[in-house]
């Protein structure tokens, strides 16, 4: 019995316990994977629980004056998702491409609303919330896109929302390649596509420090 106990303890300390520790991605890794995806794998269906997990980050993040004024409508594959897709626009800087390409449209959304009139405090909360939710999506192997190009009144009416929508997050399994490219202060920051790759210009950290 004593030998069996020692074997179990050895496995627990040096074997089983070591294997049980799962390496979690660093914040830098999550940030690099958190790109603005406009093309998704439609064979992958986002589950409501995944959207709920994204919204669940909100009680853990900062809120201006602790007002916590954001509310969320979860939309998964179906007629309602089709309505949302018809009312939002993606890829404003590349209008000639009419993104997303047919067959790569997102089919899950989080519509973010506010309980108070939009103001700088709400916008701060909104930015924190959107980034945090998308980082959670990346952690789950998903990706998304923050959408602000839509008619709030039309979306509110289509979804029969009791509150004003201020942003939409498209969520899905990314089906495109996005790469960051370093540019210097004064160079173009317009994203572009070449040979099927979506390139996003970014200023280096040294150019951001004043």
MODELLER restraints for C-alpha pairs under 7 A, 6 or more apart:
rsr = mdl.restraints
at = mdl.atoms
rsr.add(forms.Gaussian(group=physical.xy_distance, feature=features.Distance(at['CA:30:A'], at['CA:135:A']), mean=6.24, stdev=0.5))
rsr.add(forms.Gaussian(group=physical.xy_distance, feature=features.Distance(at['CA:30:A'], at['CA:138:A']), mean=6.36, stdev=0.5))
rsr.add(forms.Gaussian(group=physical.xy_distance, feature=features.Distance(at['CA:30:A'], at['CA:139:A']), mean=6.85, stdev=0.5))
rsr.add(forms.Gaussian(group=physical.xy_distance, feature=features.Distance(at['CA:33:A'], at['CA:138:A']), mean=6.68, stdev=0.5))
rsr.add(forms.Gaussian(group=physical.xy_distance, feature=features.Distance(at['CA:34:A'], at['CA:134:A']), mean=6.73, stdev=0.5))
rsr.add(forms.Gaussian(group=physical.xy_distance, feature=features.Distance(at['CA:34:A'], at['CA:135:A']), mean=6.28, stdev=0.5))
rsr.add(forms.Gaussian(group=physical.xy_distance, feature=features.Distance(at['CA:34:A'], at['CA:138:A']), mean=6.14, stdev=0.5))
rsr.add(forms.Gaussian(group=physical.xy_distance, feature=features.Distance(at['CA:34:A'], at['CA:143:A']), mean=6.59, stdev=0.5))
rsr.add(forms.Gaussian(group=physical.xy_distance, feature=features.Distance(at['CA:36:A'], at['CA:144:A']), mean=6.09, stdev=0.5))
rsr.add(forms.Gaussian(group=physical.xy_distance, feature=features.Distance(at['CA:36:A'], at['CA:145:A']), mean=4.73, stdev=0.5))
rsr.add(forms.Gaussian(group=physical.xy_distance, feature=features.Distance(at['CA:37:A'], at['CA:143:A']), mean=6.59, stdev=0.5))
rsr.add(forms.Gaussian(group=physical.xy_distance, feature=features.Distance(at['CA:37:A'], at['CA:144:A']), mean=5.50, stdev=0.5))
rsr.add(forms.Gaussian(group=physical.xy_distance, feature=features.Distance(at['CA:37:A'], at['CA:145:A']), mean=5.48, stdev=0.5))
rsr.add(forms.Gaussian(group=physical.xy_distance, feature=features.Distance(at['CA:37:A'], at['CA:174:A']), mean=6.30, stdev=0.5))
rsr.add(forms.Gaussian(group=physical.xy_distance, feature=features.Distance(at['CA:38:A'], at['CA:90:A']), mean=6.88, stdev=0.5))
rsr.add(forms.Gaussian(group=physical.xy_distance, feature=features.Distance(at['CA:38:A'], at['CA:99:A']), mean=6.82, stdev=0.5))
rsr.add(forms.Gaussian(group=physical.xy_distance, feature=features.Distance(at['CA:38:A'], at['CA:100:A']), mean=5.56, stdev=0.5))
rsr.add(forms.Gaussian(group=physical.xy_distance, feature=features.Distance(at['CA:38:A'], at['CA:145:A']), mean=6.71, stdev=0.5))
rsr.add(forms.Gaussian(group=physical.xy_distance, feature=features.Distance(at['CA:39:A'], at['CA:100:A']), mean=5.71, stdev=0.5))
rsr.add(forms.Gaussian(group=physical.xy_distance, feature=features.Distance(at['CA:39:A'], at['CA:101:A']), mean=6.95, stdev=0.5))
rsr.add(forms.Gaussian(group=physical.xy_distance, feature=features.Distance(at['CA:39:A'], at['CA:104:A']), mean=4.76, stdev=0.5))
rsr.add(forms.Gaussian(group=physical.xy_distance, feature=features.Distance(at['CA:39:A'], at['CA:105:A']), mean=6.07, stdev=0.5))
rsr.add(forms.Gaussian(group=physical.xy_distance, feature=features.Distance(at['CA:39:A'], at['CA:174:A']), mean=6.14, stdev=0.5))
rsr.add(forms.Gaussian(group=physical.xy_distance, feature=features.Distance(at['CA:39:A'], at['CA:175:A']), mean=5.39, stdev=0.5))
rsr.add(forms.Gaussian(group=physical.xy_distance, feature=features.Distance(at['CA:39:A'], at['CA:176:A']), mean=5.92, stdev=0.5))
rsr.add(forms.Gaussian(group=physical.xy_distance, feature=features.Distance(at['CA:40:A'], at['CA:104:A']), mean=4.74, stdev=0.5))
rsr.add(forms.Gaussian(group=physical.xy_distance, feature=features.Distance(at['CA:40:A'], at['CA:105:A']), mean=6.03, stdev=0.5))
rsr.add(forms.Gaussian(group=physical.xy_distance, feature=features.Distance(at['CA:40:A'], at['CA:106:A']), mean=5.83, stdev=0.5))
rsr.add(forms.Gaussian(group=physical.xy_distance, feature=features.Distance(at['CA:40:A'], at['CA:172:A']), mean=5.82, stdev=0.5))
rsr.add(forms.Gaussian(group=physical.xy_distance, feature=features.Distance(at['CA:40:A'], at['CA:173:A']), mean=5.35, stdev=0.5))
rsr.add(forms.Gaussian(group=physical.xy_distance, feature=features.Distance(at['CA:40:A'], at['CA:174:A']), mean=4.54, stdev=0.5))
rsr.add(forms.Gaussian(group=physical.xy_distance, feature=features.Distance(at['CA:40:A'], at['CA:175:A']), mean=4.57, stdev=0.5))
rsr.add(forms.Gaussian(group=physical.xy_distance, feature=features.Distance(at['CA:41:A'], at['CA:104:A']), mean=6.04, stdev=0.5))
rsr.add(forms.Gaussian(group=physical.xy_distance, feature=features.Distance(at['CA:41:A'], at['CA:173:A']), mean=5.42, stdev=0.5))
rsr.add(forms.Gaussian(group=physical.xy_distance, feature=features.Distance(at['CA:41:A'], at['CA:174:A']), mean=6.14, stdev=0.5))
rsr.add(forms.Gaussian(group=physical.xy_distance, feature=features.Distance(at['CA:41:A'], at['CA:175:A']), mean=5.24, stdev=0.5))
rsr.add(forms.Gaussian(group=physical.xy_distance, feature=features.Distance(at['CA:42:A'], at['CA:104:A']), mean=6.21, stdev=0.5))
rsr.add(forms.Gaussian(group=physical.xy_distance, feature=features.Distance(at['CA:44:A'], at['CA:173:A']), mean=6.40, stdev=0.5))
rsr.add(forms.Gaussian(group=physical.xy_distance, feature=features.Distance(at['CA:46:A'], at['CA:76:A']), mean=6.76, stdev=0.5))
rsr.add(forms.Gaussian(group=physical.xy_distance, feature=features.Distance(at['CA:46:A'], at['CA:108:A']), mean=6.39, stdev=0.5))
rsr.add(forms.Gaussian(group=physical.xy_distance, feature=features.Distance(at['CA:46:A'], at['CA:172:A']), mean=6.22, stdev=0.5))
rsr.add(forms.Gaussian(group=physical.xy_distance, feature=features.Distance(at['CA:48:A'], at['CA:76:A']), mean=6.54, stdev=0.5))
rsr.add(forms.Gaussian(group=physical.xy_distance, feature=features.Distance(at['CA:51:A'], at['CA:74:A']), mean=6.66, stdev=0.5))
rsr.add(forms.Gaussian(group=physical.xy_distance, feature=features.Distance(at['CA:54:A'], at['CA:133:A']), mean=4.81, stdev=0.5))
rsr.add(forms.Gaussian(group=physical.xy_distance, feature=features.Distance(at['CA:54:A'], at['CA:136:A']), mean=5.68, stdev=0.5))
rsr.add(forms.Gaussian(group=physical.xy_distance, feature=features.Distance(at['CA:54:A'], at['CA:137:A']), mean=6.38, stdev=0.5))
rsr.add(forms.Gaussian(group=physical.xy_distance, feature=features.Distance(at['CA:55:A'], at['CA:133:A']), mean=6.37, stdev=0.5))
rsr.add(forms.Gaussian(group=physical.xy_distance, feature=features.Distance(at['CA:57:A'], at['CA:132:A']), mean=6.76, stdev=0.5))
rsr.add(forms.Gaussian(group=physical.xy_distance, feature=features.Distance(at['CA:57:A'], at['CA:133:A']), mean=6.42, stdev=0.5))
rsr.add(forms.Gaussian(group=physical.xy_distance, feature=features.Distance(at['CA:58:A'], at['CA:129:A']), mean=6.18, stdev=0.5))
rsr.add(forms.Gaussian(group=physical.xy_distance, feature=features.Distance(at['CA:63:A'], at['CA:125:A']), mean=5.37, stdev=0.5))
rsr.add(forms.Gaussian(group=physical.xy_distance, feature=features.Distance(at['CA:64:A'], at['CA:121:A']), mean=5.59, stdev=0.5))
rsr.add(forms.Gaussian(group=physical.xy_distance, feature=features.Distance(at['CA:64:A'], at['CA:125:A']), mean=6.22, stdev=0.5))
rsr.add(forms.Gaussian(group=physical.xy_distance, feature=features.Distance(at['CA:69:A'], at['CA:114:A']), mean=5.48, stdev=0.5))
rsr.add(forms.Gaussian(group=physical.xy_distance, feature=features.Distance(at['CA:69:A'], at['CA:115:A']), mean=5.18, stdev=0.5))
rsr.add(forms.Gaussian(group=physical.xy_distance, feature=features.Distance(at['CA:69:A'], at['CA:116:A']), mean=6.60, stdev=0.5))
rsr.add(forms.Gaussian(group=physical.xy_distance, feature=features.Distance(at['CA:70:A'], at['CA:112:A']), mean=6.62, stdev=0.5))
rsr.add(forms.Gaussian(group=physical.xy_distance, feature=features.Distance(at['CA:70:A'], at['CA:113:A']), mean=5.62, stdev=0.5))
rsr.add(forms.Gaussian(group=physical.xy_distance, feature=features.Distance(at['CA:70:A'], at['CA:114:A']), mean=4.60, stdev=0.5))
rsr.add(forms.Gaussian(group=physical.xy_distance, feature=features.Distance(at['CA:70:A'], at['CA:115:A']), mean=6.39, stdev=0.5))
rsr.add(forms.Gaussian(group=physical.xy_distance, feature=features.Distance(at['CA:71:A'], at['CA:112:A']), mean=5.85, stdev=0.5))
rsr.add(forms.Gaussian(group=physical.xy_distance, feature=features.Distance(at['CA:71:A'], at['CA:113:A']), mean=5.05, stdev=0.5))
rsr.add(forms.Gaussian(group=physical.xy_distance, feature=features.Distance(at['CA:71:A'], at['CA:114:A']), mean=5.94, stdev=0.5))
rsr.add(forms.Gaussian(group=physical.xy_distance, feature=features.Distance(at['CA:72:A'], at['CA:110:A']), mean=6.33, stdev=0.5))
rsr.add(forms.Gaussian(group=physical.xy_distance, feature=features.Distance(at['CA:72:A'], at['CA:111:A']), mean=5.61, stdev=0.5))
rsr.add(forms.Gaussian(group=physical.xy_distance, feature=features.Distance(at['CA:72:A'], at['CA:112:A']), mean=4.77, stdev=0.5))
rsr.add(forms.Gaussian(group=physical.xy_distance, feature=features.Distance(at['CA:72:A'], at['CA:113:A']), mean=6.06, stdev=0.5))
rsr.add(forms.Gaussian(group=physical.xy_distance, feature=features.Distance(at['CA:73:A'], at['CA:110:A']), mean=5.69, stdev=0.5))
rsr.add(forms.Gaussian(group=physical.xy_distance, feature=features.Distance(at['CA:73:A'], at['CA:111:A']), mean=5.02, stdev=0.5))
rsr.add(forms.Gaussian(group=physical.xy_distance, feature=features.Distance(at['CA:73:A'], at['CA:112:A']), mean=6.61, stdev=0.5))
rsr.add(forms.Gaussian(group=physical.xy_distance, feature=features.Distance(at['CA:74:A'], at['CA:109:A']), mean=6.19, stdev=0.5))
rsr.add(forms.Gaussian(group=physical.xy_distance, feature=features.Distance(at['CA:74:A'], at['CA:110:A']), mean=4.84, stdev=0.5))
rsr.add(forms.Gaussian(group=physical.xy_distance, feature=features.Distance(at['CA:74:A'], at['CA:111:A']), mean=6.55, stdev=0.5))
rsr.add(forms.Gaussian(group=physical.xy_distance, feature=features.Distance(at['CA:75:A'], at['CA:81:A']), mean=5.87, stdev=0.5))
rsr.add(forms.Gaussian(group=physical.xy_distance, feature=features.Distance(at['CA:75:A'], at['CA:108:A']), mean=5.45, stdev=0.5))
rsr.add(forms.Gaussian(group=physical.xy_distance, feature=features.Distance(at['CA:75:A'], at['CA:109:A']), mean=4.99, stdev=0.5))
rsr.add(forms.Gaussian(group=physical.xy_distance, feature=features.Distance(at['CA:75:A'], at['CA:110:A']), mean=6.13, stdev=0.5))
rsr.add(forms.Gaussian(group=physical.xy_distance, feature=features.Distance(at['CA:76:A'], at['CA:107:A']), mean=6.20, stdev=0.5))
rsr.add(forms.Gaussian(group=physical.xy_distance, feature=features.Distance(at['CA:76:A'], at['CA:108:A']), mean=4.33, stdev=0.5))
rsr.add(forms.Gaussian(group=physical.xy_distance, feature=features.Distance(at['CA:76:A'], at['CA:109:A']), mean=6.48, stdev=0.5))
rsr.add(forms.Gaussian(group=physical.xy_distance, feature=features.Distance(at['CA:77:A'], at['CA:107:A']), mean=4.92, stdev=0.5))
rsr.add(forms.Gaussian(group=physical.xy_distance, feature=features.Distance(at['CA:77:A'], at['CA:108:A']), mean=5.73, stdev=0.5))
rsr.add(forms.Gaussian(group=physical.xy_distance, feature=features.Distance(at['CA:81:A'], at['CA:107:A']), mean=5.68, stdev=0.5))
rsr.add(forms.Gaussian(group=physical.xy_distance, feature=features.Distance(at['CA:81:A'], at['CA:108:A']), mean=6.23, stdev=0.5))
rsr.add(forms.Gaussian(group=physical.xy_distance, feature=features.Distance(at['CA:87:A'], at['CA:150:A']), mean=6.09, stdev=0.5))
rsr.add(forms.Gaussian(group=physical.xy_distance, feature=features.Distance(at['CA:87:A'], at['CA:155:A']), mean=6.65, stdev=0.5))
rsr.add(forms.Gaussian(group=physical.xy_distance, feature=features.Distance(at['CA:88:A'], at['CA:149:A']), mean=6.09, stdev=0.5))
rsr.add(forms.Gaussian(group=physical.xy_distance, feature=features.Distance(at['CA:88:A'], at['CA:150:A']), mean=4.76, stdev=0.5))
rsr.add(forms.Gaussian(group=physical.xy_distance, feature=features.Distance(at['CA:89:A'], at['CA:149:A']), mean=5.58, stdev=0.5))
rsr.add(forms.Gaussian(group=physical.xy_distance, feature=features.Distance(at['CA:89:A'], at['CA:150:A']), mean=6.36, stdev=0.5))
rsr.add(forms.Gaussian(group=physical.xy_distance, feature=features.Distance(at['CA:90:A'], at['CA:99:A']), mean=5.82, stdev=0.5))
rsr.add(forms.Gaussian(group=physical.xy_distance, feature=features.Distance(at['CA:90:A'], at['CA:100:A']), mean=6.74, stdev=0.5))
rsr.add(forms.Gaussian(group=physical.xy_distance, feature=features.Distance(at['CA:91:A'], at['CA:99:A']), mean=5.83, stdev=0.5))
rsr.add(forms.Gaussian(group=physical.xy_distance, feature=features.Distance(at['CA:93:A'], at['CA:190:A']), mean=7.00, stdev=0.5))
rsr.add(forms.Gaussian(group=physical.xy_distance, feature=features.Distance(at['CA:106:A'], at['CA:170:A']), mean=6.05, stdev=0.5))
rsr.add(forms.Gaussian(group=physical.xy_distance, feature=features.Distance(at['CA:106:A'], at['CA:171:A']), mean=6.35, stdev=0.5))
rsr.add(forms.Gaussian(group=physical.xy_distance, feature=features.Distance(at['CA:106:A'], at['CA:172:A']), mean=6.05, stdev=0.5))
rsr.add(forms.Gaussian(group=physical.xy_distance, feature=features.Distance(at['CA:108:A'], at['CA:170:A']), mean=6.00, stdev=0.5))
rsr.add(forms.Gaussian(group=physical.xy_distance, feature=features.Distance(at['CA:108:A'], at['CA:171:A']), mean=5.30, stdev=0.5))
rsr.add(forms.Gaussian(group=physical.xy_distance, feature=features.Distance(at['CA:108:A'], at['CA:172:A']), mean=6.57, stdev=0.5))
rsr.add(forms.Gaussian(group=physical.xy_distance, feature=features.Distance(at['CA:109:A'], at['CA:168:A']), mean=6.66, stdev=0.5))
rsr.add(forms.Gaussian(group=physical.xy_distance, feature=features.Distance(at['CA:109:A'], at['CA:169:A']), mean=5.39, stdev=0.5))
rsr.add(forms.Gaussian(group=physical.xy_distance, feature=features.Distance(at['CA:109:A'], at['CA:170:A']), mean=4.56, stdev=0.5))
rsr.add(forms.Gaussian(group=physical.xy_distance, feature=features.Distance(at['CA:109:A'], at['CA:171:A']), mean=5.67, stdev=0.5))
rsr.add(forms.Gaussian(group=physical.xy_distance, feature=features.Distance(at['CA:110:A'], at['CA:168:A']), mean=5.74, stdev=0.5))
rsr.add(forms.Gaussian(group=physical.xy_distance, feature=features.Distance(at['CA:110:A'], at['CA:169:A']), mean=5.01, stdev=0.5))
rsr.add(forms.Gaussian(group=physical.xy_distance, feature=features.Distance(at['CA:110:A'], at['CA:170:A']), mean=6.68, stdev=0.5))
rsr.add(forms.Gaussian(group=physical.xy_distance, feature=features.Distance(at['CA:111:A'], at['CA:165:A']), mean=6.58, stdev=0.5))
rsr.add(forms.Gaussian(group=physical.xy_distance, feature=features.Distance(at['CA:111:A'], at['CA:167:A']), mean=6.14, stdev=0.5))
rsr.add(forms.Gaussian(group=physical.xy_distance, feature=features.Distance(at['CA:111:A'], at['CA:168:A']), mean=4.51, stdev=0.5))
rsr.add(forms.Gaussian(group=physical.xy_distance, feature=features.Distance(at['CA:111:A'], at['CA:169:A']), mean=6.38, stdev=0.5))
rsr.add(forms.Gaussian(group=physical.xy_distance, feature=features.Distance(at['CA:112:A'], at['CA:165:A']), mean=5.57, stdev=0.5))
rsr.add(forms.Gaussian(group=physical.xy_distance, feature=features.Distance(at['CA:112:A'], at['CA:166:A']), mean=5.86, stdev=0.5))
rsr.add(forms.Gaussian(group=physical.xy_distance, feature=features.Distance(at['CA:112:A'], at['CA:167:A']), mean=5.18, stdev=0.5))
rsr.add(forms.Gaussian(group=physical.xy_distance, feature=features.Distance(at['CA:112:A'], at['CA:168:A']), mean=5.90, stdev=0.5))
rsr.add(forms.Gaussian(group=physical.xy_distance, feature=features.Distance(at['CA:113:A'], at['CA:163:A']), mean=5.83, stdev=0.5))
rsr.add(forms.Gaussian(group=physical.xy_distance, feature=features.Distance(at['CA:113:A'], at['CA:164:A']), mean=5.31, stdev=0.5))
rsr.add(forms.Gaussian(group=physical.xy_distance, feature=features.Distance(at['CA:113:A'], at['CA:165:A']), mean=4.05, stdev=0.5))
rsr.add(forms.Gaussian(group=physical.xy_distance, feature=features.Distance(at['CA:113:A'], at['CA:166:A']), mean=5.45, stdev=0.5))
rsr.add(forms.Gaussian(group=physical.xy_distance, feature=features.Distance(at['CA:114:A'], at['CA:163:A']), mean=6.24, stdev=0.5))
rsr.add(forms.Gaussian(group=physical.xy_distance, feature=features.Distance(at['CA:114:A'], at['CA:164:A']), mean=6.00, stdev=0.5))
rsr.add(forms.Gaussian(group=physical.xy_distance, feature=features.Distance(at['CA:114:A'], at['CA:165:A']), mean=6.62, stdev=0.5))
rsr.add(forms.Gaussian(group=physical.xy_distance, feature=features.Distance(at['CA:114:A'], at['CA:166:A']), mean=6.92, stdev=0.5))
rsr.add(forms.Gaussian(group=physical.xy_distance, feature=features.Distance(at['CA:115:A'], at['CA:163:A']), mean=6.30, stdev=0.5))
rsr.add(forms.Gaussian(group=physical.xy_distance, feature=features.Distance(at['CA:134:A'], at['CA:143:A']), mean=6.77, stdev=0.5))
rsr.add(forms.Gaussian(group=physical.xy_distance, feature=features.Distance(at['CA:134:A'], at['CA:144:A']), mean=6.42, stdev=0.5))
rsr.add(forms.Gaussian(group=physical.xy_distance, feature=features.Distance(at['CA:137:A'], at['CA:143:A']), mean=5.68, stdev=0.5))
rsr.add(forms.Gaussian(group=physical.xy_distance, feature=features.Distance(at['CA:142:A'], at['CA:172:A']), mean=5.63, stdev=0.5))
rsr.add(forms.Gaussian(group=physical.xy_distance, feature=features.Distance(at['CA:142:A'], at['CA:173:A']), mean=4.88, stdev=0.5))
rsr.add(forms.Gaussian(group=physical.xy_distance, feature=features.Distance(at['CA:142:A'], at['CA:174:A']), mean=6.60, stdev=0.5))
rsr.add(forms.Gaussian(group=physical.xy_distance, feature=features.Distance(at['CA:143:A'], at['CA:171:A']), mean=5.89, stdev=0.5))
rsr.add(forms.Gaussian(group=physical.xy_distance, feature=features.Distance(at['CA:143:A'], at['CA:172:A']), mean=5.70, stdev=0.5))
rsr.add(forms.Gaussian(group=physical.xy_distance, feature=features.Distance(at['CA:143:A'], at['CA:173:A']), mean=5.95, stdev=0.5))
rsr.add(forms.Gaussian(group=physical.xy_distance, feature=features.Distance(at['CA:143:A'], at['CA:174:A']), mean=5.70, stdev=0.5))
rsr.add(forms.Gaussian(group=physical.xy_distance, feature=features.Distance(at['CA:144:A'], at['CA:169:A']), mean=6.53, stdev=0.5))
rsr.add(forms.Gaussian(group=physical.xy_distance, feature=features.Distance(at['CA:144:A'], at['CA:170:A']), mean=5.16, stdev=0.5))
rsr.add(forms.Gaussian(group=physical.xy_distance, feature=features.Distance(at['CA:144:A'], at['CA:171:A']), mean=4.37, stdev=0.5))
rsr.add(forms.Gaussian(group=physical.xy_distance, feature=features.Distance(at['CA:144:A'], at['CA:172:A']), mean=6.18, stdev=0.5))
rsr.add(forms.Gaussian(group=physical.xy_distance, feature=features.Distance(at['CA:145:A'], at['CA:169:A']), mean=5.54, stdev=0.5))
rsr.add(forms.Gaussian(group=physical.xy_distance, feature=features.Distance(at['CA:145:A'], at['CA:170:A']), mean=5.10, stdev=0.5))
rsr.add(forms.Gaussian(group=physical.xy_distance, feature=features.Distance(at['CA:145:A'], at['CA:171:A']), mean=6.82, stdev=0.5))
rsr.add(forms.Gaussian(group=physical.xy_distance, feature=features.Distance(at['CA:146:A'], at['CA:168:A']), mean=6.07, stdev=0.5))
rsr.add(forms.Gaussian(group=physical.xy_distance, feature=features.Distance(at['CA:146:A'], at['CA:169:A']), mean=4.76, stdev=0.5))
rsr.add(forms.Gaussian(group=physical.xy_distance, feature=features.Distance(at['CA:146:A'], at['CA:170:A']), mean=6.66, stdev=0.5))
rsr.add(forms.Gaussian(group=physical.xy_distance, feature=features.Distance(at['CA:147:A'], at['CA:167:A']), mean=5.88, stdev=0.5))
rsr.add(forms.Gaussian(group=physical.xy_distance, feature=features.Distance(at['CA:147:A'], at['CA:168:A']), mean=5.00, stdev=0.5))
rsr.add(forms.Gaussian(group=physical.xy_distance, feature=features.Distance(at['CA:147:A'], at['CA:169:A']), mean=5.94, stdev=0.5))
rsr.add(forms.Gaussian(group=physical.xy_distance, feature=features.Distance(at['CA:148:A'], at['CA:167:A']), mean=5.16, stdev=0.5))
rsr.add(forms.Gaussian(group=physical.xy_distance, feature=features.Distance(at['CA:148:A'], at['CA:168:A']), mean=6.54, stdev=0.5))
rsr.add(forms.Gaussian(group=physical.xy_distance, feature=features.Distance(at['CA:152:A'], at['CA:164:A']), mean=6.83, stdev=0.5))
rsr.add(forms.Gaussian(group=physical.xy_distance, feature=features.Distance(at['CA:152:A'], at['CA:165:A']), mean=5.77, stdev=0.5))
rsr.add(forms.Gaussian(group=physical.xy_distance, feature=features.Distance(at['CA:156:A'], at['CA:164:A']), mean=6.41, stdev=0.5))
rsr.add(forms.Gaussian(group=physical.xy_distance, feature=features.Distance(at['CA:156:A'], at['CA:165:A']), mean=6.49, stdev=0.5))
rsr.add(forms.Gaussian(group=physical.xy_distance, feature=features.Distance(at['CA:177:A'], at['CA:197:A']), mean=5.35, stdev=0.5))
rsr.add(forms.Gaussian(group=physical.xy_distance, feature=features.Distance(at['CA:177:A'], at['CA:198:A']), mean=6.19, stdev=0.5))
rsr.add(forms.Gaussian(group=physical.xy_distance, feature=features.Distance(at['CA:178:A'], at['CA:197:A']), mean=5.95, stdev=0.5))
rsr.add(forms.Gaussian(group=physical.xy_distance, feature=features.Distance(at['CA:178:A'], at['CA:198:A']), mean=4.67, stdev=0.5))
rsr.add(forms.Gaussian(group=physical.xy_distance, feature=features.Distance(at['CA:178:A'], at['CA:199:A']), mean=5.83, stdev=0.5))
rsr.add(forms.Gaussian(group=physical.xy_distance, feature=features.Distance(at['CA:179:A'], at['CA:198:A']), mean=6.29, stdev=0.5))
rsr.add(forms.Gaussian(group=physical.xy_distance, feature=features.Distance(at['CA:179:A'], at['CA:199:A']), mean=5.00, stdev=0.5))
rsr.add(forms.Gaussian(group=physical.xy_distance, feature=features.Distance(at['CA:179:A'], at['CA:200:A']), mean=6.27, stdev=0.5))
rsr.add(forms.Gaussian(group=physical.xy_distance, feature=features.Distance(at['CA:180:A'], at['CA:199:A']), mean=5.78, stdev=0.5))
rsr.add(forms.Gaussian(group=physical.xy_distance, feature=features.Distance(at['CA:180:A'], at['CA:200:A']), mean=4.84, stdev=0.5))
rsr.add(forms.Gaussian(group=physical.xy_distance, feature=features.Distance(at['CA:180:A'], at['CA:201:A']), mean=5.89, stdev=0.5))
rsr.add(forms.Gaussian(group=physical.xy_distance, feature=features.Distance(at['CA:180:A'], at['CA:202:A']), mean=6.53, stdev=0.5))
rsr.add(forms.Gaussian(group=physical.xy_distance, feature=features.Distance(at['CA:181:A'], at['CA:199:A']), mean=6.62, stdev=0.5))
rsr.add(forms.Gaussian(group=physical.xy_distance, feature=features.Distance(at['CA:181:A'], at['CA:200:A']), mean=5.96, stdev=0.5))
rsr.add(forms.Gaussian(group=physical.xy_distance, feature=features.Distance(at['CA:181:A'], at['CA:201:A']), mean=4.78, stdev=0.5))
rsr.add(forms.Gaussian(group=physical.xy_distance, feature=features.Distance(at['CA:181:A'], at['CA:202:A']), mean=5.99, stdev=0.5))
rsr.add(forms.Gaussian(group=physical.xy_distance, feature=features.Distance(at['CA:182:A'], at['CA:201:A']), mean=5.70, stdev=0.5))
rsr.add(forms.Gaussian(group=physical.xy_distance, feature=features.Distance(at['CA:182:A'], at['CA:202:A']), mean=5.08, stdev=0.5))
rsr.add(forms.Gaussian(group=physical.xy_distance, feature=features.Distance(at['CA:182:A'], at['CA:203:A']), mean=5.80, stdev=0.5))
rsr.add(forms.Gaussian(group=physical.xy_distance, feature=features.Distance(at['CA:182:A'], at['CA:204:A']), mean=6.37, stdev=0.5))
rsr.add(forms.Gaussian(group=physical.xy_distance, feature=features.Distance(at['CA:183:A'], at['CA:201:A']), mean=5.94, stdev=0.5))
rsr.add(forms.Gaussian(group=physical.xy_distance, feature=features.Distance(at['CA:183:A'], at['CA:202:A']), mean=5.86, stdev=0.5))
rsr.add(forms.Gaussian(group=physical.xy_distance, feature=features.Distance(at['CA:183:A'], at['CA:203:A']), mean=5.36, stdev=0.5))
rsr.add(forms.Gaussian(group=physical.xy_distance, feature=features.Distance(at['CA:184:A'], at['CA:203:A']), mean=5.80, stdev=0.5))
rsr.add(forms.Gaussian(group=physical.xy_distance, feature=features.Distance(at['CA:185:A'], at['CA:203:A']), mean=6.70, stdev=0.5))
rsr.add(forms.Gaussian(group=physical.xy_distance, feature=features.Distance(at['CA:185:A'], at['CA:207:A']), mean=6.58, stdev=0.5))
rsr.add(forms.Gaussian(group=physical.xy_distance, feature=features.Distance(at['CA:189:A'], at['CA:201:A']), mean=5.28, stdev=0.5))
rsr.add(forms.Gaussian(group=physical.xy_distance, feature=features.Distance(at['CA:189:A'], at['CA:202:A']), mean=6.98, stdev=0.5))
rsr.add(forms.Gaussian(group=physical.xy_distance, feature=features.Distance(at['CA:190:A'], at['CA:201:A']), mean=6.84, stdev=0.5))
rsr.add(forms.Gaussian(group=physical.xy_distance, feature=features.Distance(at['CA:191:A'], at['CA:199:A']), mean=5.67, stdev=0.5))
rsr.add(forms.Gaussian(group=physical.xy_distance, feature=features.Distance(at['CA:191:A'], at['CA:200:A']), mean=4.63, stdev=0.5))
rsr.add(forms.Gaussian(group=physical.xy_distance, feature=features.Distance(at['CA:191:A'], at['CA:201:A']), mean=6.21, stdev=0.5))
rsr.add(forms.Gaussian(group=physical.xy_distance, feature=features.Distance(at['CA:192:A'], at['CA:198:A']), mean=5.90, stdev=0.5))
rsr.add(forms.Gaussian(group=physical.xy_distance, feature=features.Distance(at['CA:192:A'], at['CA:199:A']), mean=5.37, stdev=0.5))
rsr.add(forms.Gaussian(group=physical.xy_distance, feature=features.Distance(at['CA:192:A'], at['CA:200:A']), mean=6.81, stdev=0.5))
rsr.add(forms.Gaussian(group=physical.xy_distance, feature=features.Distance(at['CA:193:A'], at['CA:199:A']), mean=5.88, stdev=0.5))
